[in-house]
Amino acid sequence: MTAVKPWALTFTTRISLIFGFLGLMALLAASLYSAKSSEVQLQTEISNTLEQRHRTVQSLIENRLDLLNAYLDVASFNRVFTSLLTEDPGFDSVTEDMILLFQDSDRGALLDLFFLLSPDGQLLFDAGMPLYSADKIIAEMDSPILYTSEWKPVGSNNLSIIRSVPIFDPSTIQLRGYMVTGLAIGQNRYFIQELLNMADLDEISIHDSQNNTLIRASRLNRLDESSYLNPIDQNEITAHWQSQPLIIAGEATRFSISLALASERFTHRTEHFTRSFVLFAIGFIVLLVIAGWLLHISHNRAISRLLEFINATQRGIRGSIFQTTGIAEYNQVGNAMQSMVNDLNIAATVFESGEGILVTDHNRIILKVNQAFTRITGFTPDEVTGKSLSCIKIKDENTSFDLINEALEKHGVWQDEVWSQRKGGLGFLQWTSISAVINDYDGSIINYVVTLLDVTDRKEAEIRIRQLAFYDQLTLLPNRQLLMDRLEHALENSHRHKSIGGILYLDLDDFKTLNDTRGHHTGDLLLKQVAERLSAGVRRADTVARLGGDEFIILLEELGEEMDQASVMIDHLCQKLLHSLCQPYHFENLEHFSTLSIGVTLFRGKEESIDELLKQADLAMYQAKAAGRNTFRFFDPAMQIRVTEHATLARDIRQGIQQQAFFLVYQPQISHQGQVSGAEILLRWQHPERGIVSPVEFIPIAEETGLILPIGQWVLEQACKQLTIWEKDPRWRHLELAVNISPKQFQQTNFVNQVLSIIEKTQCNPHRLKLEITESMLLEDIDDTITKMDLLKARGISFSLDDFGTGYSSLSYLKRLPLDQLKIDKSFVSDMLHDQHHADIAKTIVSLARSLDLAVIAEGVETEEQRSMLEGFGCFSYQGYLFSHPLTLEAFTRQFL
């Protein structure tokens, strides 16, 4: 039995020593703290008490001065009114009144000073107390007028506080002298004694600037005048002093007041020390007792938890967990045991996991198998225990136990997927792993651990997942993701072998019509047959993929190194595919015909990205559709340039709107008499790099991108604002402004509200606003167009049909439209002198307008001959370069107005 060390069971002893040491240190700290705190408390109490007594004394002095102030003011005031009622007011009578006044007061006995001075400062009468003569005060006084505003101290050896009041003759308003009163604090023992009593002091004294005592009052026989701030022995301290300056009228003087309180008034320092020490010591002892009690409880709990965990482990209970304690030694033991138990539980859990596990000895004789092994293979533990590992049947031609033994001898581990055989002879795909367990001391093999898992279902799931991830579920063709992978590989292969590849972008013609008429089910049947025909028409190495909808991609590789040769091969393939896919399709008693549009692009190496190649093939496919469908087109680089320019111009238009790069010009409209009837507002664009961009370039793009909507609204607002400006001038208020309205702008559901809102906002005259619409608007929804025009025309807005004769014009529609004017297109005007057909059209438009009671105007008039011919037809309004190019607002105003 292992001997127990002497200190092994001294936990309680150690704790007792620690607590005893802590107790001694705590008592020492308590004594030091109590001594310091008692001294601080005593001095704070003395300081606060003396400070309060000083404030009381200062207040009593100020109250006495306020009372004397009242006496002085009342005496002066009463005398003035008495003098006014007396026939012969005399100065001498003032003294009698003042003496009576002060002698009658309750506190008159404290009055030390009261005397009268002549205007030049000579003593006329001294009515003060006999304790102190006024001569010394007068000798140290400055001019009496200096003491009229406030109380001031006088005297260097004997402190006096005085104030004077001038006395005037009521009849002559002449200065007769000064009435002076005050306190001779330096010798007035009555007042000092009163301060001593009222402030509850043991001694009070007043000192001059040299600290000489002027007057003193005391209740003590003997006082120690040392400062209470100095550390004096308790037996020597009889009183505590404090000195502060004397403050008169809010200002400190050169005199000071010293106060003293007897030591017996304050609790002795020993009492403070004793009380603090006892409270602190008792409190700490209580804390030690509580801490010892808590430690005892913690120790017992820790022992109990550790013993419970040990007992549960010994009984073989799985899942038992050691509960940590407050003692590190117990935690260390418990955690170590918990780690071992967890390892055993994990080993047992792993052994009985879902994977089949065999454990063999170093000779590969099976020692133990788990339940999962029996479930997977069908062999019970009794059937395989004690047998060689080779009893496991392997049906894989590429795997044998000789290869397995060789790998184990060389590496100590082997793993692979093999086809194995269950007990009944049924084969299954098995993942097998064999690992050797090595002895850490000599490196020898102790055991082999074999794990096996039935992966048949997983393999099928992987195949299914791959099918879902990389193949289209309808046609079973590669989807976009797999296509992108193969395109990446094709570009890499083309770069490596310098060979040419091709991409065919295919789109079924009118597939939407079949879906809409026959349903999506019929469309799906067509897509399946199209996929079959496409796959049958290409080589095995080629890839046919479905992007989605009715769009397919064919990836061609290894087309040779010559572009011409590759083009010929693709040409033959496209012809073959077009012929194959135009054959009739039969499904559900329905015969259907469909055609195909193909876009082709070629690539060599990795010069262009996959996205760029797909974009090129897509553009070529749309070119094939534009060429009539059922055909194919190769990608033309010029097509890409146009698309890029289109996108760039659309971006610049958007930036131009934000940067306010658009501006307006005005083309005047002239009558046959040469008078300006108005103008057409035209939009211009100042491009930061290209300069002025023609509307022919940017208007179609703005229409296509929808940017024409904010542009058109801005133009309309500017026109209405200008009409408002012209309306204020009689010379210009007759002018009209014509604004071109985009079809996309007119087709907005809230177009009428937008126009009316702008008119309301700008307060323009709607009768001077003319909206020019085009014939293309009539083809969309004629009823909606008429409704909108009627609503706006009801507010006074007029309408002009622009470019009349160039589009589809229906006379029935024309008759229904609430138009005010027809505009002859400039294409007819420019050629009518040389083309009789155009001249007849222009003449017919004028006749038609006249028959419909509409005004007519011709645009593009550039020569006098054109204007003369139009006038002969009956057209009397014109616009064009003959009269003026489009002008800025300033130039238009300057030239025509």
Secondary structure, DSSP 4 states (H G I P E B T S, - for coil): -PPPPTTTT-HHHHHHHHHHHHHHHHHHHHHHHHHHHHHHHHHHHHHHHHHHHHHHHHHHHHHHHHHHHHHHHHHHHHHHHHHHH-SS--SHHHHHHHHHHHHHSTTGGG--EEEEE-TTS-EEEE-S-TTS-HHHHHHH---GGGGSSS-EEE-SSS-EEEEEEEEE-TTT--EEEEEEEEE-TTT-HHHHHHHHHHTT-SEEEEE-TT--EEEEEES-S----SBTTS---TTT--EEEEEEEEEETTEEEEEEEEEEEEGGGS--HHHHHHHHHHHHHHHHHHHHHHHHHHHHHHHHHHHHHHHHHHHHHHTT-TT--PPP-S-HHHHHHHHHHHHHHHHHHHHHHHHTSSSEEEEEETT-BEEEE-HHHHHHH---HHHHTTSBGGGS-B--TT--HHHHHHHHHHHSEEEEEEEEE-TTS-EEEEEEEEEEEEPTTT--EEEEEEEEEE-HHHHHHHHHHHHHHHB-TTT--B-HHHHHHHHHHHHHHHHHHT-EEEEEEEEETTHHHHHHHH-HHHHHHHHHHHHHHHHHHS-TTSEEEEEETTEEEEEE----S-HHHHHHHHHHHHHHHHHHHTS-EE-SS-EE---EEEEEEEEETTSS-HHHHHHHHHHHHHHHHHTTSSSEEE--HHHHHHHHHHHHHHHHHHHHHHTT-EEEEEEEEEETTS-EEEEEEEEEEEETTTEEEPHHHHHHHHHHHTTHHHHHHHHHHHHHHHHHHHHTSTTTTT-EEEEE--HHHHTSTTHHHHHHHHHHHHT--GGGEEEEE-GGGGGT-HHHHHHHHHHHHTTT-EEEEEEETSS---HHHHHHS--SEEEE-HHHHHHTTT-HHHHHHHHHHHHHHHHTT-EEEEE---SHHHHHHHHHHT--EEESTTT---B-HHHHHHHH-
